[in-house]
Amino acid sequence: MFEVHGYVDGVAYAAASGRARPEAAATTGVVSGSPVAVTLLSERQGRTVSAPHQTPIVLDISNPVSILTALRVWTQVVREVGDVPPQMT
């Protein structure tokens, strides 16, 4: 499980991936946290995420690797905390 902290269009967010947390402000798939980040991921579920020097990946909100890739590409990530998938470091 890991947390990502950053900004979506200037709005700060924190999102955790790894398991759904019903006590969080918003949850979809295995992502919980700030509604701004969770809504962005939920609305873009199934879209292709293209990052430089990486094979394009389809956003799957049950897959932590695709979640982290999407947040890195579509938001301004400030900090990643916890067990970031090894292929993402």
N, C-alpha and C positions, 0 to 999 in steps of 0.2 A: 504494500500500500504506500502511496506517495501523495504529497500535496504540491500543488502548483499555486504560486502567488503571482499576480500580475495585473495588467490593465486591459480592459476592452473599451475602446473609444474613450479613454480617459477615466473610466470608472474602475476602481480597484475591485479585485476579486480574489477569492481563495477557493480552490476546488480540490477535493480529495478523490482519488481513484483507487479502486481495489475491492470495495464492497459498498453497497448502498447503506446510507446512514439515515434512517427515518427521522431522526431528530434535527437534521440539517434544514436550512431554509428552503432548499430545492434538491431534488434527486431525480436522476434518470439513469437507467442502466446501472453501471457501477460507479457513477460519478455523483458526488454530493457536494454541496457548498453554496456559494453565492449564486443567486438566481441569474445574474447577468451571464456568467460562464456556463451554467447548466443549460440555460435557454439557448445560447449560441450553439452548443454541442447538439442539443436535442433537435433544433431546427435544421441543422446541417448533417444529421444522421444519413449515411449512405453516399455522401458526396466524396469525391476524390480529393485527397490532400496532396499537393505537390510541394515538396521541399527540395532545395538545391542539394545535389549530390546524394539523393536518396531515391529509391524506387517509389513511385506514387503509391499511396495506400488509401483504401476506402475507410472513412470514419465509421467505426462500429462502437457504439457506446457501451458494449460489453467487453471491449478489448483495450486494456490500459495502454498498450503501445500506440494504437491509433489515436487514443484520447490525448496522450502527451504530444504526439506529432501535430495534431490539430491545434492544440493550445500554443505550441511553439510557432506555428505558421500564422495563425489567425489572430493572435493576441501578442501583447508585449509581456513576455514572461520576465519576472524579476528574480524569482527564487524557486527552486525545486527542493523539496525536503522529503526524506524517507527513502524507501526502496524503489528508486527509479530503475525500470527494467534495464538489465545490463547492456542490451543492444542499443540503448538510447544515451549512454554516457559518452 
